[in-house]
Amino acid sequence: MLLETRFKKRKGYDLVVKRQFALEESCSGKDLDQTLPLNACLRRGMKINMSMIFVNVQILKGFCPRCKIETDAPEETTVQW
């Protein structure tokens, strides 16, 4: 519910509602357990990273799977959007 509220009227809201995202602790890189309530996984001041999960999308090399913006990054390069 916390994430749905934060993403309301923003890009990615539909993916949040469908729970198509992954959360990881920034220090350790460990995924947060999404079977637990979010407040059970977070501590005050904790920084987390969020990645969207795209299901059944056509992969376009050099393009973001969500917004279709082109990138000039070389192949085999990880690009954060």
Backbone as XML, in Angstrom:
<?xml version="1.0"?>
<chain id="A" units="angstrom">
  <residue number="1" name="MET">
    <atom name="N" x="0.818" y="-1.188" z="0.000"/>
    <atom name="CA" x="0.000" y="0.000" z="0.000"/>
    <atom name="C" x="0.866" y="1.258" z="0.000"/>
  </residue>
  <residue number="2" name="LEU">
    <atom name="N" x="1.990" y="1.216" z="0.730"/>
    <atom name="CA" x="2.899" y="2.363" z="0.799"/>
    <atom name="C" x="3.423" y="2.716" z="-0.596"/>
  </residue>
  <residue number="3" name="LEU">
    <atom name="N" x="3.860" y="1.717" z="-1.344"/>
    <atom name="CA" x="4.393" y="1.975" z="-2.679"/>
    <atom name="C" x="3.304" y="2.417" z="-3.652"/>
  </residue>
  <residue number="4" name="GLU">
    <atom name="N" x="2.126" y="1.827" z="-3.535"/>
    <atom name="CA" x="1.018" y="2.242" z="-4.406"/>
    <atom name="C" x="0.696" y="3.717" z="-4.182"/>
  </residue>
  <residue number="5" name="THR">
    <atom name="N" x="0.718" y="4.150" z="-2.945"/>
    <atom name="CA" x="0.447" y="5.552" z="-2.633"/>
    <atom name="C" x="1.529" y="6.450" z="-3.222"/>
  </residue>
  <residue number="6" name="ARG">
    <atom name="N" x="2.808" y="6.044" z="-3.094"/>
    <atom name="CA" x="3.926" y="6.851" z="-3.602"/>
    <atom name="C" x="3.925" y="6.947" z="-5.132"/>
  </residue>
  <residue number="7" name="PHE">
    <atom name="N" x="3.455" y="5.898" z="-5.807"/>
    <atom name="CA" x="3.499" y="5.870" z="-7.268"/>
    <atom name="C" x="2.201" y="6.338" z="-7.926"/>
  </residue>
  <residue number="8" name="LYS">
    <atom name="N" x="1.180" y="6.623" z="-7.147"/>
    <atom name="CA" x="-0.095" y="7.056" z="-7.718"/>
    <atom name="C" x="0.138" y="8.261" z="-8.631"/>
  </residue>
  <residue number="9" name="LYS">
    <atom name="N" x="-0.427" y="8.198" z="-9.829"/>
    <atom name="CA" x="-0.310" y="9.249" z="-10.858"/>
    <atom name="C" x="1.116" y="9.433" z="-11.346"/>
  </residue>
  <residue number="10" name="ARG">
    <atom name="N" x="1.939" y="8.399" z="-11.271"/>
    <atom name="CA" x="3.320" y="8.447" z="-11.776"/>
    <atom name="C" x="3.556" y="7.276" z="-12.709"/>
  </residue>
  <residue number="11" name="LYS">
    <atom name="N" x="4.596" y="7.406" z="-13.528"/>
    <atom name="CA" x="4.973" y="6.303" z="-14.401"/>
    <atom name="C" x="5.349" y="5.104" z="-13.540"/>
  </residue>
  <residue number="12" name="GLY">
    <atom name="N" x="4.933" y="3.930" z="-13.953"/>
    <atom name="CA" x="5.253" y="2.722" z="-13.221"/>
    <atom name="C" x="4.178" y="2.287" z="-12.246"/>
  </residue>
  <residue number="13" name="TYR">
    <atom name="N" x="3.149" y="3.100" z="-12.070"/>
    <atom name="CA" x="2.097" y="2.768" z="-11.116"/>
    <atom name="C" x="1.455" y="1.425" z="-11.432"/>
  </residue>
  <residue number="14" name="ASP">
    <atom name="N" x="1.214" y="1.164" z="-12.721"/>
    <atom name="CA" x="0.582" y="-0.103" z="-13.107"/>
    <atom name="C" x="1.447" y="-1.302" z="-12.729"/>
  </residue>
  <residue number="15" name="LEU">
    <atom name="N" x="2.767" y="-1.156" z="-12.816"/>
    <atom name="CA" x="3.659" y="-2.251" z="-12.427"/>
    <atom name="C" x="3.673" y="-2.451" z="-10.909"/>
  </residue>
  <residue number="16" name="VAL">
    <atom name="N" x="3.551" y="-1.360" z="-10.164"/>
    <atom name="CA" x="3.504" y="-1.462" z="-8.698"/>
    <atom name="C" x="2.230" y="-2.186" z="-8.276"/>
  </residue>
  <residue number="17" name="VAL">
    <atom name="N" x="1.102" y="-1.842" z="-8.886"/>
    <atom name="CA" x="-0.172" y="-2.483" z="-8.548"/>
    <atom name="C" x="-0.106" y="-3.982" z="-8.838"/>
  </residue>
  <residue number="18" name="LYS">
    <atom name="N" x="0.566" y="-4.355" z="-9.945"/>
    <atom name="CA" x="0.701" y="-5.771" z="-10.317"/>
    <atom name="C" x="1.823" y="-6.465" z="-9.546"/>
  </residue>
  <residue number="19" name="ARG">
    <atom name="N" x="2.522" y="-5.698" z="-8.697"/>
    <atom name="CA" x="3.648" y="-6.200" z="-7.895"/>
    <atom name="C" x="4.775" y="-6.729" z="-8.779"/>
  </residue>
  <residue number="20" name="GLN">
    <atom name="N" x="5.029" y="-6.053" z="-9.889"/>
    <atom name="CA" x="6.095" y="-6.422" z="-10.807"/>
    <atom name="C" x="7.335" y="-5.573" z="-10.516"/>
  </residue>
  <residue number="21" name="PHE">
    <atom name="N" x="7.887" y="-5.773" z="-9.319"/>
    <atom name="CA" x="9.074" y="-5.043" z="-8.924"/>
    <atom name="C" x="9.873" y="-5.885" z="-7.938"/>
  </residue>
  <residue number="22" name="ALA">
    <atom name="N" x="11.119" y="-5.519" z="-7.789"/>
    <atom name="CA" x="11.994" y="-6.162" z="-6.812"/>
    <atom name="C" x="12.598" y="-5.066" z="-5.946"/>
  </residue>
  <residue number="23" name="LEU">
    <atom name="N" x="12.731" y="-5.345" z="-4.673"/>
    <atom name="CA" x="13.340" y="-4.407" z="-3.735"/>
    <atom name="C" x="14.575" y="-5.060" z="-3.147"/>
  </residue>
  <residue number="24" name="GLU">
    <atom name="N" x="15.664" y="-4.285" z="-3.057"/>
    <atom name="CA" x="16.880" y="-4.823" z="-2.453"/>
    <atom name="C" x="17.493" y="-3.799" z="-1.524"/>
  </residue>
  <residue number="25" name="GLU">
    <atom name="N" x="18.133" y="-4.307" z="-0.495"/>
    <atom name="CA" x="18.848" y="-3.445" z="0.437"/>
    <atom name="C" x="20.102" y="-2.949" z="-0.273"/>
  </residue>
  <residue number="26" name="SER">
    <atom name="N" x="20.335" y="-1.635" z="-0.260"/>
    <atom name="CA" x="21.444" y="-1.084" z="-1.040"/>
    <atom name="C" x="22.816" y="-1.503" z="-0.511"/>
  </residue>
  <residue number="27" name="CYS">
    <atom name="N" x="22.963" y="-1.669" z="0.792"/>
    <atom name="CA" x="24.281" y="-2.030" z="1.353"/>
    <atom name="C" x="24.677" y="-3.465" z="1.037"/>
  </residue>
  <residue number="28" name="SER">
    <atom name="N" x="23.769" y="-4.390" z="1.270"/>
    <atom name="CA" x="24.104" y="-5.812" z="1.093"/>
    <atom name="C" x="23.721" y="-6.350" z="-0.282"/>
  </residue>
  <residue number="29" name="GLY">
    <atom name="N" x="22.780" y="-5.682" z="-0.957"/>
    <atom name="CA" x="22.312" y="-6.183" z="-2.248"/>
    <atom name="C" x="21.326" y="-7.327" z="-2.124"/>
  </residue>
  <residue number="30" name="LYS">
    <atom name="N" x="20.929" y="-7.652" z="-0.893"/>
    <atom name="CA" x="19.979" y="-8.745" z="-0.676"/>
    <atom name="C" x="18.568" y="-8.291" z="-0.987"/>
  </residue>
  <residue number="31" name="ASP">
    <atom name="N" x="17.799" y="-9.184" z="-1.637"/>
    <atom name="CA" x="16.397" y="-8.884" z="-1.927"/>
    <atom name="C" x="15.588" y="-8.874" z="-0.642"/>
  </residue>
  <residue number="32" name="LEU">
    <atom name="N" x="14.628" y="-7.949" z="-0.561"/>
    <atom name="CA" x="13.710" y="-7.929" z="0.570"/>
    <atom name="C" x="12.628" y="-8.973" z="0.328"/>
  </residue>
  <residue number="33" name="ASP">
    <atom name="N" x="12.223" y="-9.638" z="1.368"/>
    <atom name="CA" x="11.196" y="-10.676" z="1.285"/>
    <atom name="C" x="9.834" y="-10.021" z="1.100"/>
  </residue>
  <residue number="34" name="GLN">
    <atom name="N" x="9.257" y="-10.165" z="-0.095"/>
    <atom name="CA" x="7.985" y="-9.512" z="-0.383"/>
    <atom name="C" x="6.783" y="-10.259" z="0.171"/>
  </residue>
  <residue number="35" name="THR">
    <atom name="N" x="7.020" y="-11.399" z="0.806"/>
    <atom name="CA" x="5.907" y="-12.093" z="1.455"/>
    <atom name="C" x="5.616" y="-11.477" z="2.822"/>
  </residue>
  <residue number="36" name="LEU">
    <atom name="N" x="6.561" y="-10.704" z="3.338"/>
    <atom name="CA" x="6.388" y="-10.022" z="4.619"/>
    <atom name="C" x="5.872" y="-8.613" z="4.385"/>
  </residue>
  <residue number="37" name="PRO">
    <atom name="N" x="5.183" y="-8.027" z="5.359"/>
    <atom name="CA" x="4.785" y="-6.623" z="5.225"/>
    <atom name="C" x="6.034" y="-5.752" z="5.091"/>
  </residue>
  <residue number="38" name="LEU">
    <atom name="N" x="5.949" y="-4.704" z="4.279"/>
    <atom name="CA" x="7.100" y="-3.842" z="4.020"/>
    <atom name="C" x="7.675" y="-3.261" z="5.295"/>
  </residue>
  <residue number="39" name="ASN">
    <atom name="N" x="6.820" y="-2.891" z="6.245"/>
    <atom name="CA" x="7.331" y="-2.298" z="7.494"/>
    <atom name="C" x="8.108" y="-3.302" z="8.340"/>
  </residue>
  <residue number="40" name="ALA">
    <atom name="N" x="7.957" y="-4.605" z="8.072"/>
    <atom name="CA" x="8.733" y="-5.616" z="8.801"/>
    <atom name="C" x="10.145" y="-5.756" z="8.221"/>
  </residue>
  <residue number="41" name="CYS">
    <atom name="N" x="10.355" y="-5.260" z="7.001"/>
    <atom name="CA" x="11.649" y="-5.391" z="6.329"/>
    <atom name="C" x="12.496" y="-4.131" z="6.412"/>
  </residue>
  <residue number="42" name="LEU">
    <atom name="N" x="11.887" y="-3.006" z="6.734"/>
    <atom name="CA" x="12.597" y="-1.732" z="6.708"/>
    <atom name="C" x="13.000" y="-1.264" z="8.095"/>
  </residue>
  <residue number="43" name="ARG">
    <atom name="N" x="14.140" y="-0.570" z="8.112"/>
    <atom name="CA" x="14.608" y="0.073" z="9.341"/>
    <atom name="C" x="14.731" y="1.571" z="9.067"/>
  </residue>
  <residue number="44" name="ARG">
    <atom name="N" x="14.666" y="2.367" z="10.089"/>
    <atom name="CA" x="14.796" y="3.821" z="9.949"/>
    <atom name="C" x="16.146" y="4.147" z="9.283"/>
  </residue>
  <residue number="45" name="GLY">
    <atom name="N" x="16.110" y="4.977" z="8.247"/>
    <atom name="CA" x="17.329" y="5.397" z="7.555"/>
    <atom name="C" x="17.851" y="4.400" z="6.530"/>
  </residue>
  <residue number="46" name="MET">
    <atom name="N" x="17.189" y="3.284" z="6.388"/>
    <atom name="CA" x="17.624" y="2.246" z="5.456"/>
    <atom name="C" x="17.381" y="2.704" z="4.014"/>
  </residue>
  <residue number="47" name="LYS">
    <atom name="N" x="18.342" y="2.459" z="3.153"/>
    <atom name="CA" x="18.192" y="2.798" z="1.745"/>
    <atom name="C" x="17.910" y="1.515" z="0.968"/>
  </residue>
  <residue number="48" name="ILE">
    <atom name="N" x="16.871" y="1.558" z="0.131"/>
    <atom name="CA" x="16.553" y="0.395" z="-0.686"/>
    <atom name="C" x="16.535" y="0.794" z="-2.158"/>
  </residue>
  <residue number="49" name="ASN">
    <atom name="N" x="16.823" y="-0.163" z="-3.001"/>
    <atom name="CA" x="16.770" y="0.021" z="-4.446"/>
    <atom name="C" x="15.551" y="-0.721" z="-4.967"/>
  </residue>
  <residue number="50" name="MET">
    <atom name="N" x="14.935" y="-0.162" z="-5.985"/>
    <atom name="CA" x="13.750" y="-0.766" z="-6.572"/>
    <atom name="C" x="13.991" y="-0.956" z="-8.063"/>
  </residue>
  <residue number="51" name="SER">
    <atom name="N" x="13.696" y="-2.147" z="-8.546"/>
    <atom name="CA" x="13.792" y="-2.458" z="-9.969"/>
    <atom name="C" x="12.439" y="-2.949" z="-10.442"/>
  </residue>
  <residue number="52" name="MET">
    <atom name="N" x="12.053" y="-2.512" z="-11.617"/>
    <atom name="CA" x="10.789" y="-2.969" z="-12.193"/>
    <atom name="C" x="11.055" y="-4.260" z="-12.960"/>
  </residue>
  <residue number="53" name="ILE">
    <atom name="N" x="10.082" y="-5.144" z="-12.960"/>
    <atom name="CA" x="10.194" y="-6.427" z="-13.663"/>
    <atom name="C" x="9.240" y="-6.389" z="-14.841"/>
  </residue>
  <residue number="54" name="PHE">
    <atom name="N" x="9.790" y="-6.533" z="-16.027"/>
    <atom name="CA" x="8.987" y="-6.501" z="-17.239"/>
    <atom name="C" x="8.704" y="-7.930" z="-17.670"/>
  </residue>
  <residue number="55" name="VAL">
    <atom name="N" x="7.431" y="-8.269" z="-17.781"/>
    <atom name="CA" x="7.009" y="-9.616" z="-18.120"/>
    <atom name="C" x="6.495" y="-9.636" z="-19.559"/>
  </residue>
  <residue number="56" name="ASN">
    <atom name="N" x="6.952" y="-10.647" z="-20.317"/>
    <atom name="CA" x="6.482" y="-10.842" z="-21.691"/>
    <atom name="C" x="6.606" y="-9.594" z="-22.556"/>
  </residue>
  <residue number="57" name="VAL">
    <atom name="N" x="7.758" y="-8.975" z="-22.505"/>
    <atom name="CA" x="7.979" y="-7.825" z="-23.379"/>
    <atom name="C" x="8.921" y="-8.229" z="-24.495"/>
  </residue>
  <residue number="58" name="GLN">
    <atom name="N" x="8.751" y="-7.615" z="-25.628"/>
    <atom name="CA" x="9.660" y="-7.841" z="-26.732"/>
    <atom name="C" x="10.941" y="-7.071" z="-26.431"/>
  </residue>
  <residue number="59" name="ILE">
    <atom name="N" x="12.061" y="-7.751" z="-26.464"/>
    <atom name="CA" x="13.318" y="-7.101" z="-26.135"/>
    <atom name="C" x="13.819" y="-6.348" z="-27.369"/>
  </residue>
  <residue number="60" name="LEU">
    <atom name="N" x="14.020" y="-5.069" z="-27.206"/>
    <atom name="CA" x="14.559" y="-4.223" z="-28.264"/>
    <atom name="C" x="15.948" y="-3.798" z="-27.824"/>
  </residue>
  <residue number="61" name="LYS">
    <atom name="N" x="16.977" y="-4.267" z="-28.510"/>
    <atom name="CA" x="18.335" y="-3.908" z="-28.117"/>
    <atom name="C" x="18.531" y="-2.411" z="-28.254"/>
  </residue>
  <residue number="62" name="GLY">
    <atom name="N" x="19.073" y="-1.817" z="-27.213"/>
    <atom name="CA" x="19.348" y="-0.397" z="-27.223"/>
    <atom name="C" x="18.169" y="0.477" z="-26.841"/>
  </residue>
  <residue number="63" name="PHE">
    <atom name="N" x="17.083" y="-0.138" z="-26.345"/>
    <atom name="CA" x="15.900" y="0.624" z="-25.952"/>
    <atom name="C" x="15.451" y="0.213" z="-24.552"/>
  </residue>
  <residue number="64" name="CYS">
    <atom name="N" x="14.872" y="1.149" z="-23.819"/>
    <atom name="CA" x="14.248" y="0.843" z="-22.540"/>
    <atom name="C" x="12.971" y="0.050" z="-22.807"/>
  </residue>
  <residue number="65" name="PRO">
    <atom name="N" x="12.757" y="-1.070" z="-22.106"/>
    <atom name="CA" x="11.544" y="-1.864" z="-22.358"/>
    <atom name="C" x="10.262" y="-1.164" z="-21.928"/>
  </residue>
  <residue number="66" name="ARG">
    <atom name="N" x="10.361" y="-0.158" z="-21.081"/>
    <atom name="CA" x="9.173" y="0.540" z="-20.597"/>
    <atom name="C" x="8.825" y="1.754" z="-21.466"/>
  </residue>
  <residue number="67" name="CYS">
    <atom name="N" x="9.763" y="2.666" z="-21.619"/>
    <atom name="CA" x="9.462" y="3.923" z="-22.303"/>
    <atom name="C" x="9.950" y="3.971" z="-23.738"/>
  </residue>
  <residue number="68" name="LYS">
    <atom name="N" x="10.709" y="2.958" z="-24.161"/>
    <atom name="CA" x="11.215" y="2.830" z="-25.535"/>
    <atom name="C" x="12.226" y="3.912" z="-25.918"/>
  </residue>
  <residue number="69" name="ILE">
    <atom name="N" x="12.832" y="4.576" z="-24.923"/>
    <atom name="CA" x="13.866" y="5.567" z="-25.219"/>
    <atom name="C" x="15.122" y="4.832" z="-25.671"/>
  </residue>
  <residue number="70" name="GLU">
    <atom name="N" x="15.736" y="5.340" z="-26.721"/>
    <atom name="CA" x="16.931" y="4.710" z="-27.283"/>
    <atom name="C" x="18.159" y="5.110" z="-26.470"/>
  </residue>
  <residue number="71" name="THR">
    <atom name="N" x="19.114" y="4.194" z="-26.384"/>
    <atom name="CA" x="20.378" y="4.482" z="-25.718"/>
    <atom name="C" x="21.512" y="4.201" z="-26.685"/>
  </residue>
  <residue number="72" name="ASP">
    <atom name="N" x="22.595" y="4.908" z="-26.509"/>
    <atom name="CA" x="23.760" y="4.669" z="-27.357"/>
    <atom name="C" x="24.836" y="3.875" z="-26.609"/>
  </residue>
  <residue number="73" name="ALA">
    <atom name="N" x="24.433" y="3.212" z="-25.521"/>
    <atom name="CA" x="25.379" y="2.401" z="-24.734"/>
    <atom name="C" x="25.823" y="1.186" z="-25.544"/>
  </residue>
  <residue number="74" name="PRO">
    <atom name="N" x="27.080" y="0.784" z="-25.402"/>
    <atom name="CA" x="27.564" y="-0.399" z="-26.131"/>
    <atom name="C" x="26.824" y="-1.661" z="-25.666"/>
  </residue>
  <residue number="75" name="GLU">
    <atom name="N" x="26.787" y="-2.666" z="-26.549"/>
    <atom name="CA" x="26.143" y="-3.930" z="-26.179"/>
    <atom name="C" x="26.819" y="-4.536" z="-24.967"/>
  </residue>
  <residue number="76" name="GLU">
    <atom name="N" x="26.073" y="-5.401" z="-24.261"/>
    <atom name="CA" x="26.560" y="-6.073" z="-23.046"/>
    <atom name="C" x="26.829" y="-5.081" z="-21.908"/>
  </residue>
  <residue number="77" name="THR">
    <atom name="N" x="26.207" y="-3.902" z="-21.963"/>
    <atom name="CA" x="26.335" y="-2.910" z="-20.900"/>
    <atom name="C" x="25.011" y="-2.842" z="-20.143"/>
  </residue>
  <residue number="78" name="THR">
    <atom name="N" x="25.097" y="-2.862" z="-18.826"/>
    <atom name="CA" x="23.888" y="-2.718" z="-18.012"/>
    <atom name="C" x="23.548" y="-1.241" z="-17.921"/>
  </residue>
  <residue number="79" name="VAL">
    <atom name="N" x="22.316" y="-0.907" z="-18.268"/>
    <atom name="CA" x="21.863" y="0.476" z="-18.249"/>
    <atom name="C" x="20.761" y="0.608" z="-17.217"/>
  </residue>
  <residue number="80" name="GLN">
    <atom name="N" x="20.874" y="1.594" z="-16.323"/>
    <atom name="CA" x="19.821" y="1.857" z="-15.353"/>
    <atom name="C" x="18.939" y="2.951" z="-15.886"/>
  </residue>
  <residue number="81" name="TRP">
    <atom name="N" x="17.622" y="2.755" z="-15.854"/>
    <atom name="CA" x="16.661" y="3.736" z="-16.371"/>
    <atom name="C" x="15.967" y="4.399" z="-15.225"/>
  </residue>
</chain>
